[in-house]
Amino acid sequence: MTLQQGLAFGLIALTIGAFVWGRFRYDLVALAALVAGLALGIIPAEAAFDGFKNDVTIIIACALIVSAAFARSGIVELAMRRVLPMLKTERSQVPVLTGAVTLLSMATKNVGALAIMMPVALQVARRTGSAPSRLLMPMAFGAMAGGMVTLVGTAPNIIVAEVRQEILGQPFQMFDYAPVGLALTAIALGFLAVGYRILPKDRHGATAMNAALAANAYATEVSAPEDWPPGSMSVSALRECGEGDVRIMALIRDGKRRPSPRGNTIIKPGDVLLVEGGQEALEEFLARSRLKLVRENRPIARENASEEIAIVEAVVGRNSPLQGQSVRQSDLYGQHGINLLGVSRSGYELTQHLRTAKLAPGDIVLLQGAEQALPAALTALDLLPLAEREVRLGGVRKRFMPAVVLVTAMTLVGFGVIPVAIAFFGAAVAIVALGGLKMREAYASLDGPLLVLIAALIPVSDAIQTTGGSDLVAGLLRNVFGGMPGILAVGGVMLASMAVTPFLNNAATVLIVAPIGATLAKQLGFNPDPFLMAVAVGAACDFLTPIGHQCNTLVMGPGGYKFSDYPRLGAPLSLLVLLAGPPLILMFWPLS
């Protein structure tokens, strides 16, 4: 072993140790490793930032934006609206919800697919009394399994494709992972459909900040537009649109208020309804009923055309000039150019016309205004903004546009018209340009720690190759697997990936193990493809800990899981993948 190789291995060992220790953030550890590699001279200065311009980083970033657009569009909820009422028990909920998130993770990044489906699962659990701990972990595992099917489903696939590009001059294509991925996904779904019973039912999930804020019930006014079809909907039908989460407090017609209108009352064009519900429930209610917010359509003055319209939640302060004034008297639109969309008041129902309701200290108001003008208005009115979260009430949803853009991008990649990085970059830009996401939402959807982790570790992992470290390790492994059947070598590489991933980020695992696996294949005289596939499968299937994969981390709090809950369900699933994976890989990717 040369000095350079020793330094490279030492740096990798210290990096892994820091990851396992968990004292510092993953992204900070990766950046520190990059700086240390530069200082030790094992990473050339000109290669320091190669990871930030690497296709892997671009593809993952764009996949996150596309996933966020799917979540914003509500197309998943629309597709499952008729199915959800039929899910009465865990026996039907687990396979349907897990299957849905698995299918979605084949088209978008798996953690994004899980983030889209988690609120649906929690809503189902709340309505039927099912334990979220029985639903969420199978969904997380299903998302990871589904991510194996396509290039963009999970970060390991993207990174392995890049390694193949460097070795063979040609990356894996969009659907090269599908034969093995589909078979392993079917096995995983079959196991999870019955194996969920292993999980405990007595776990109580933690309430996230967004969920706590979502509990605020806002009173707001909506109206039937002038083109509202006469006789098309009654109050009862509107209540069904709210699915029990939106209350119709009053009907205002011809200036007269009717509190708690009867269910058979037919809504007419121009009718105004005072409704109450959480922000997300109101947004869904508006999308389904086609009613319009009363104040949302008033134009907002902007400093320039590029400035975006924002919605914030704020508490009326003790010294606010708004206290004791009605919405009409305060003239927020005339004085500050902002619209008041809703009011939340604890312990008291607002049943009168919203514009006549007098505000009081402690009321939470929902305000819409120009992004640059809102801070000054909040200060002048002594309004205290709540913890930052994305509020979309009243925004226009692009139901099908993200799906159309994504299908177009995947089709172009599938037929080899354009590279995957260009396709997904173009898809992300098109989604923002067509209004599927605001730029602010696109930036918020980027997982900064993950992107920095990958970009910083790419040069670090390259140091193992450039110093000859990969050849050294592969030589040692060759002594172990030499003379054995090739399937055992493929299984050994998969086992190594599965063993390392629970303690590292799965992307970091691939960056370290994939070059070693490819070099081992070369020294054994085999085709590197099955070994690279084994690395991808092993790194994607982190079913043992809550820290190796983002999907596991995402469900830990809401599911109330303990560290020991993951191997309870994950260990038998990992064993199934380890037994079935190598023969499936060799069936489609032979050794020679």
MISE-780960 format. One record per residue (C-alpha): residue number from 1; residue in one letter; x, y negated, z. Coordinates in steps of 0.1 Angstrom, whole numbers. Layout:
BEGIN
NUM,A,X,Y,Z
...
***
This chain:
BEGIN
1,M,0,0,0
2,T,14,-34,-10
3,L,13,-65,11
4,Q,-14,-81,-11
5,Q,-35,-49,-9
6,G,-31,-49,29
7,L,-42,-85,31
8,A,-72,-79,9
9,F,-83,-49,30
10,G,-77,-68,62
11,L,-98,-97,50
12,I,-127,-73,40
13,A,-124,-55,74
14,L,-126,-88,93
15,T,-155,-99,72
16,I,-174,-67,78
17,G,-166,-69,115
18,A,-180,-105,116
19,F,-212,-93,98
20,V,-217,-64,123
21,W,-209,-86,153
22,G,-237,-110,142
23,R,-223,-139,162
24,F,-221,-162,131
25,R,-244,-167,101
26,Y,-238,-144,71
27,D,-233,-174,48
28,L,-208,-190,71
29,V,-188,-157,74
30,A,-187,-154,36
31,L,-175,-190,32
32,A,-149,-185,58
33,A,-137,-153,41
34,L,-134,-172,8
35,V,-113,-199,25
36,A,-91,-173,41
37,G,-86,-155,8
38,L,-75,-187,-8
39,A,-51,-194,21
40,L,-36,-159,20
41,G,-31,-162,-18
42,I,-51,-131,-27
43,I,-78,-153,-44
44,P,-65,-176,-71
45,A,-75,-212,-68
46,E,-90,-212,-102
47,A,-113,-183,-93
48,A,-125,-198,-60
49,F,-159,-209,-73
50,D,-165,-182,-99
51,G,-193,-169,-78
52,F,-213,-201,-79
53,K,-213,-200,-117
54,N,-218,-163,-120
55,D,-249,-150,-138
56,V,-258,-130,-107
57,T,-263,-161,-86
58,I,-283,-178,-114
59,I,-306,-148,-119
60,I,-314,-144,-82
61,A,-321,-181,-78
62,C,-344,-181,-107
63,A,-362,-149,-96
64,L,-369,-166,-63
65,I,-385,-196,-81
66,V,-406,-173,-102
67,S,-417,-154,-70
68,A,-427,-186,-54
69,A,-448,-196,-84
70,F,-466,-163,-81
71,A,-474,-169,-45
72,R,-486,-205,-53
73,S,-508,-193,-82
74,G,-530,-170,-60
75,I,-532,-145,-89
76,V,-524,-116,-66
77,E,-553,-125,-42
78,L,-576,-129,-72
79,A,-566,-95,-86
80,M,-572,-78,-52
81,R,-603,-97,-42
82,R,-627,-68,-50
83,V,-604,-42,-36
84,L,-598,-57,-1
85,P,-633,-53,12
86,M,-631,-16,6
87,L,-600,-12,28
88,K,-617,-3,61
89,T,-591,20,77
90,E,-553,24,78
91,R,-556,55,57
92,S,-567,34,27
93,Q,-549,1,36
94,V,-514,15,37
95,P,-513,32,3
96,V,-531,3,-14
97,L,-512,-26,1
98,T,-479,-7,-2
99,G,-486,2,-38
100,A,-496,-34,-46
101,V,-464,-49,-32
102,T,-444,-21,-49
103,L,-458,-29,-83
104,L,-453,-66,-78
105,S,-417,-61,-67
106,M,-410,-45,-101
107,A,-417,-78,-118
108,T,-404,-103,-92
109,K,-377,-101,-66
110,N,-388,-77,-39
111,V,-385,-101,-10
112,G,-407,-126,-29
113,A,-433,-99,-36
114,L,-434,-90,1
115,A,-438,-126,10
116,I,-467,-129,-13
117,M,-485,-98,1
118,M,-478,-102,38
119,P,-506,-128,44
120,V,-530,-105,26
121,A,-520,-76,48
122,L,-523,-97,80
123,Q,-557,-109,70
124,V,-568,-73,63
125,A,-554,-62,97
126,R,-572,-91,115
127,R,-606,-83,99
128,T,-605,-46,104
129,G,-586,-43,137
130,S,-558,-24,122
131,A,-523,-27,137
132,P,-500,-49,116
133,S,-471,-27,128
134,R,-487,2,108
135,L,-489,-19,76
136,L,-459,-42,73
137,M,-430,-18,75
138,P,-444,6,48
139,M,-449,-25,26
140,A,-413,-36,32
141,F,-400,-2,23
142,G,-423,-1,-7
143,A,-410,-35,-19
144,M,-374,-22,-17
145,A,-383,9,-36
146,G,-401,-10,-63
147,G,-372,-34,-66
148,M,-351,-5,-79
149,V,-372,-2,-111
150,T,-361,-33,-130
151,L,-330,-54,-132
152,V,-344,-84,-114
153,G,-363,-65,-87
154,T,-334,-66,-62
155,A,-300,-82,-59
156,P,-280,-49,-60
157,N,-293,-41,-95
158,I,-282,-75,-108
159,I,-247,-72,-92
160,V,-242,-37,-105
161,A,-251,-48,-140
162,E,-224,-75,-137
163,V,-199,-49,-126
164,R,-207,-28,-156
165,Q,-203,-58,-178
166,E,-167,-62,-165
167,I,-159,-25,-168
168,L,-176,-15,-200
169,G,-183,-48,-217
170,Q,-220,-43,-216
171,P,-244,-48,-186
172,F,-273,-27,-176
173,Q,-305,-39,-194
174,M,-338,-49,-178
175,F,-353,-15,-178
176,D,-323,8,-176
177,Y,-330,13,-139
178,A,-366,24,-146
179,P,-363,62,-151
180,V,-345,68,-118
181,G,-363,39,-100
182,L,-398,50,-109
183,A,-392,86,-98
184,L,-377,75,-65
185,T,-405,50,-60
186,A,-431,76,-65
187,I,-414,98,-39
188,A,-412,68,-15
189,L,-449,59,-19
190,G,-460,95,-14
191,F,-440,96,19
192,L,-451,62,31
193,A,-488,70,24
194,V,-487,96,52
195,G,-455,87,71
196,Y,-468,54,85
197,R,-484,74,113
198,I,-450,77,128
199,L,-450,40,136
200,P,-463,27,169
201,K,-497,10,171
202,D,-491,-11,202
203,R,-467,-36,187
204,H,-478,-73,189
205,G,-462,-96,163
206,A,-447,-129,171
207,T,-465,-160,158
208,A,-444,-180,133
209,M,-445,-218,133
210,N,-464,-219,100
211,A,-490,-195,114
212,A,-494,-216,145
213,L,-499,-247,125
214,A,-523,-228,102
215,A,-546,-224,132
216,N,-555,-261,130
217,A,-591,-263,116
218,Y,-595,-294,95
219,A,-628,-310,88
220,T,-630,-324,52
221,E,-655,-334,26
222,V,-660,-316,-7
223,S,-685,-324,-35
224,A,-701,-307,-64
225,P,-689,-323,-96
226,E,-713,-339,-121
227,D,-709,-309,-145
228,W,-720,-285,-117
229,P,-744,-260,-132
230,P,-778,-266,-115
231,G,-790,-237,-94
232,S,-757,-219,-98
233,M,-748,-216,-61
234,S,-765,-217,-27
235,V,-750,-224,7
236,S,-749,-187,14
237,A,-729,-181,-17
238,L,-705,-208,-6
239,R,-701,-192,28
240,E,-691,-160,10
241,C,-665,-179,-9
242,G,-650,-190,25
243,E,-649,-153,36
244,G,-658,-163,72
245,D,-628,-186,75
246,V,-645,-218,63
247,R,-676,-233,80
248,I,-702,-255,63
249,M,-709,-281,90
250,A,-733,-304,71
251,L,-748,-312,37
252,I,-750,-349,27
253,R,-774,-356,-1
254,D,-787,-390,-12
255,G,-770,-406,19
256,K,-788,-383,43
257,R,-770,-357,65
258,R,-784,-322,71
259,P,-764,-305,98
260,S,-760,-267,94
261,P,-779,-264,61
262,R,-799,-232,55
263,G,-784,-204,35
264,N,-810,-206,7
265,T,-803,-243,1
266,I,-792,-248,-35
267,I,-762,-270,-41
268,K,-769,-298,-66
269,P,-744,-320,-86
270,G,-732,-349,-64
271,D,-739,-331,-31
272,V,-713,-336,-5
273,L,-705,-309,21
274,L,-686,-313,53
275,V,-666,-282,57
276,E,-641,-270,84
277,G,-613,-244,81
278,G,-575,-239,81
279,Q,-555,-255,53
280,E,-549,-222,34
281,A,-585,-211,39
282,L,-598,-244,25
283,E,-575,-242,-5
284,E,-588,-207,-13
285,F,-623,-219,-8
286,L,-619,-248,-33
287,A,-603,-225,-58
288,R,-632,-200,-56
289,S,-661,-224,-53
290,R,-648,-250,-79
291,L,-658,-278,-55
292,K,-637,-309,-53
293,L,-622,-328,-24
294,V,-640,-361,-21
295,R,-609,-383,-16
296,E,-583,-363,-35
297,N,-590,-378,-69
298,R,-582,-414,-60
299,P,-550,-423,-78
300,I,-518,-427,-58
301,A,-495,-455,-67
302,R,-460,-443,-73
303,E,-427,-462,-75
304,N,-418,-443,-107
305,A,-432,-416,-128
306,S,-409,-389,-114
307,E,-420,-394,-78
308,E,-441,-366,-65
309,I,-474,-366,-45
310,A,-470,-351,-11
311,I,-494,-340,17
312,V,-484,-342,54
313,E,-499,-334,87
314,A,-496,-360,115
315,V,-509,-366,150
316,V,-525,-399,158
317,G,-503,-415,185
318,R,-514,-432,217
319,N,-505,-467,203
320,S,-518,-461,168
321,P,-539,-489,153
322,L,-562,-461,139
323,Q,-576,-451,173
324,G,-612,-461,177
325,Q,-615,-468,140
326,S,-634,-448,115
327,V,-619,-437,83
328,R,-638,-464,64
329,Q,-627,-491,88
330,S,-590,-481,87
331,D,-590,-484,49
332,L,-559,-462,46
333,Y,-561,-462,8
334,G,-564,-500,4
335,Q,-538,-508,30
336,H,-512,-481,25
337,G,-522,-463,-7
338,I,-528,-430,10
339,N,-558,-407,11
340,L,-571,-391,42
341,L,-581,-355,32
342,G,-591,-340,66
343,V,-592,-344,104
344,S,-586,-318,130
345,R,-598,-324,165
346,S,-595,-299,194
347,G,-626,-291,214
348,Y,-650,-312,194
349,E,-668,-306,162
350,L,-670,-334,136
351,T,-705,-331,122
352,Q,-710,-367,110
353,H,-699,-382,77
354,L,-661,-380,77
355,R,-658,-417,67
356,T,-677,-427,99
357,A,-659,-405,123
358,K,-638,-425,147
359,L,-602,-413,152
360,A,-587,-407,186
361,P,-552,-401,200
362,G,-543,-364,195
363,D,-563,-360,163
364,I,-544,-344,135
365,V,-549,-360,101
366,L,-541,-346,67
367,L,-527,-374,45
368,Q,-519,-375,8
369,G,-496,-401,-7
370,A,-465,-409,-27
371,E,-434,-391,-14
372,Q,-415,-423,-8
373,A,-444,-443,7
374,L,-455,-418,33
375,P,-427,-423,58
376,A,-433,-461,60
377,A,-470,-455,64
378,L,-466,-430,92
379,T,-443,-454,111
380,A,-466,-484,107
381,L,-497,-463,118
382,D,-478,-446,147
383,L,-485,-412,133
384,L,-463,-384,144
385,P,-456,-358,117
386,L,-459,-322,126
387,A,-432,-296,119
388,E,-425,-295,82
389,R,-444,-270,62
390,E,-458,-269,27
391,V,-494,-282,25
392,R,-511,-278,-8
393,L,-548,-286,-1
394,G,-563,-301,-32
395,G,-535,-293,-56
396,V,-542,-277,-90
397,R,-534,-240,-92
398,K,-520,-225,-123
399,R,-535,-191,-119
400,F,-522,-172,-149
401,M,-493,-194,-162
402,P,-465,-179,-141
403,A,-475,-144,-151
404,V,-476,-154,-188
405,V,-442,-170,-185
406,L,-427,-140,-167
407,V,-441,-115,-191
408,T,-427,-135,-220
409,A,-393,-136,-204
410,M,-392,-99,-196
411,T,-403,-91,-231
412,L,-376,-112,-247
413,V,-350,-95,-224
414,G,-365,-60,-230
415,F,-361,-64,-268
416,G,-326,-79,-264
417,V,-335,-113,-278
418,I,-318,-133,-251
419,P,-297,-124,-220
420,V,-315,-120,-187
421,A,-298,-150,-171
422,I,-310,-173,-199
423,A,-345,-157,-198
424,F,-350,-162,-161
425,F,-335,-197,-161
426,G,-358,-206,-189
427,A,-388,-191,-171
428,A,-380,-210,-139
429,V,-377,-243,-158
430,A,-409,-236,-178
431,I,-429,-229,-146
432,V,-418,-262,-130
433,A,-423,-281,-162
434,L,-458,-267,-167
435,G,-469,-275,-131
436,G,-467,-241,-115
437,L,-444,-256,-88
438,K,-433,-290,-79
439,M,-396,-296,-79
440,R,-397,-299,-41
441,E,-414,-265,-39
442,A,-388,-250,-63
443,Y,-359,-262,-42
444,A,-376,-249,-11
445,S,-381,-215,-26
446,L,-343,-210,-31
447,D,-328,-188,-4
448,G,-297,-209,3
449,P,-279,-185,27
450,L,-284,-156,3
451,L,-271,-175,-27
452,V,-241,-189,-8
453,L,-233,-154,6
454,I,-233,-139,-29
455,A,-214,-167,-45
456,A,-187,-168,-18
457,L,-182,-130,-17
458,I,-178,-125,-54
459,P,-142,-138,-54
460,V,-135,-119,-21
461,S,-146,-86,-36
462,D,-127,-93,-68
463,A,-96,-95,-47
464,I,-99,-58,-39
465,Q,-97,-51,-77
466,T,-71,-76,-86
467,T,-47,-64,-59
468,G,-52,-28,-69
469,G,-71,-19,-38
470,S,-100,-3,-57
471,D,-76,21,-73
472,L,-60,29,-39
473,V,-94,38,-23
474,A,-106,56,-54
475,G,-74,77,-53
476,L,-81,87,-17
477,L,-117,96,-26
478,R,-105,115,-56
479,N,-85,138,-33
480,V,-118,144,-14
481,F,-141,151,-43
482,G,-115,165,-68
483,G,-125,200,-79
484,M,-160,196,-65
485,P,-192,193,-86
486,G,-197,158,-99
487,I,-231,156,-83
488,L,-214,157,-49
489,A,-192,127,-59
490,V,-223,108,-70
491,G,-240,117,-38
492,G,-210,107,-17
493,V,-209,72,-33
494,M,-247,68,-27
495,L,-242,79,9
496,A,-214,54,14
497,S,-236,26,1
498,M,-265,37,23
499,A,-242,39,53
500,V,-226,5,49
501,T,-258,-15,38
502,P,-275,-14,73
503,F,-246,-34,87
504,L,-240,-57,58
505,N,-262,-76,34
506,N,-270,-53,6
507,A,-255,-77,-19
508,A,-223,-77,0
509,T,-223,-39,0
510,V,-225,-37,-38
511,L,-198,-63,-43
512,I,-174,-41,-22
513,V,-185,-6,-31
514,A,-194,-8,-68
515,P,-159,-14,-81
516,I,-146,14,-59
517,G,-173,38,-73
518,A,-165,28,-109
519,T,-128,34,-103
520,L,-135,67,-87
521,A,-155,78,-117
522,K,-126,68,-140
523,Q,-100,87,-120
524,L,-123,118,-119
525,G,-128,116,-157
526,F,-165,108,-154
527,N,-188,83,-170
528,P,-190,53,-145
529,D,-227,48,-151
530,P,-241,74,-127
531,F,-217,62,-100
532,L,-229,26,-105
533,M,-265,37,-104
534,A,-257,56,-71
535,V,-243,24,-56
536,A,-274,4,-67
537,V,-298,30,-53
538,G,-279,34,-20
539,A,-276,-4,-14
540,A,-313,-10,-23
541,C,-325,16,1
542,D,-318,1,35
543,F,-345,17,56
544,L,-326,19,89
545,T,-321,-15,104
546,P,-338,-49,104
547,I,-307,-68,93
548,G,-294,-52,62
549,H,-322,-62,39
550,Q,-343,-94,39
551,C,-375,-74,35
552,N,-369,-56,68
553,T,-361,-89,85
554,L,-392,-106,71
555,V,-416,-81,87
556,M,-398,-77,121
557,G,-415,-107,138
558,P,-450,-104,124
559,G,-450,-66,130
560,G,-436,-68,165
561,Y,-410,-42,156
562,K,-380,-31,177
563,F,-347,-21,163
564,S,-354,15,170
565,D,-387,15,150
566,Y,-369,12,116
567,P,-350,46,117
568,R,-382,62,130
569,L,-397,58,96
570,G,-366,50,76
571,A,-344,80,84
572,P,-366,106,68
573,L,-372,83,38
574,S,-334,78,34
575,L,-329,115,35
576,L,-355,120,8
577,V,-337,94,-14
578,L,-303,109,-7
579,L,-315,144,-17
580,A,-335,134,-48
581,G,-314,105,-60
582,P,-282,122,-73
583,P,-300,149,-94
584,L,-323,123,-108
585,I,-294,100,-117
586,L,-276,128,-135
587,M,-307,137,-154
588,F,-308,103,-171
589,W,-272,93,-167
590,P,-249,123,-173
591,L,-214,125,-161
592,S,-199,127,-196
***
